[in-house]
Amino acid sequence: MRRFPHLTHSMTIVTSVVLCCALVACSALGRPQAPPLEPVPVTDLNIVAGTWEGIMVQSPPTRSDDWIILRIQGDGTYQFEMVRTIGVFKGSGRFFLEDGRLEAKSETGWVKAQLHRHVGMDDRVLKVEGSASHGVTYHAQLTPKRLS
């Protein structure tokens, strides 16, 4: 009986590639996709009062993004902490309602935040964008801090 070692090797490679593709496809199918986000108009600052957290991304990009904790009071005052590899950057200000979203301006920049929720769900996401006077822009999708 004659053997074809080069065919056996080729079949092993083809089988491995097909198996890897199948595993990737199955893992992608098993992961549920979040429904799209829809804006929720903010009519009262108490709707967004509380502690929000998430990753703040800056542009132009840096080597790492910052973790931000944003605390909003019912009167619109806020405090934030950005945890960075070089330390913690803190600040505060006051949000005002403008067309159903939060806005704040100062001599050092501006920030806007829009409340969202996933369609058909009762969760909340606060999309934040801002710009510093030196030209760096920021954006984040914050979620309410979970109680430990």
Buried (B, 14 or more C-beta within 10 A) or exposed (E): EEEEEEEEEEEEEEEEEEEEEEEEEEEEEEEEEEEEBEEBEBEEBEBBBBBBBBEBBBEEEEEEBBBBBBBBBEEBBBBBBBEBEEEEEEEEBBBEBEEEBBBBEEEEBEBBBBBBBBEEEEEBBBBBEBBEEEEEEBBBBBEBBEEE
